[in-house]
Amino acid sequence: MNAPPRYELFVLEDGEKSVEVIEDTKIPNAATIKIVKQDHTLGNMLRAFQTNGTITPQEALEQASNKLIASLVSLEQKFKREFTYKGHEADGTAVGAEDPYGATGTWSGSRDYMDL
């Protein structure tokens, strides 16, 4: 098989940087940011961002990354909160564990997955 070992896809080599900033010489306050050894998910979440020149592209990347992390933490908290409803009946009693998907229990009120 010609495929490289899997660890080469995510383990950085000695001296290899995980993020490389390449300044654009033709456009002021522009840069190409290369994120290595990450899957496409991170790259798709931070596809493009733009600055008006008051901050550098590196600062814009840092701010965008911090906002992305905050959004993901918030989403995780919402999922955890909403899925705790699956473990209780409308009257507050715990649902039996016979069905791993909680099909025997009901959510209180009109709550469903779209209420996130």
Secondary structure, 3 states (H helix, E strand, C coil): CCCCCHHHHCCCCCCCCCEEEEECCCCCCCEEEEECCCCHHHHHHCCCCCCCCCCCHHHHHHHHHHHHHHHHHHHHHHHHHHHHHHHECCCCCECCCCCCCCCCCCCCCCCCHHHC
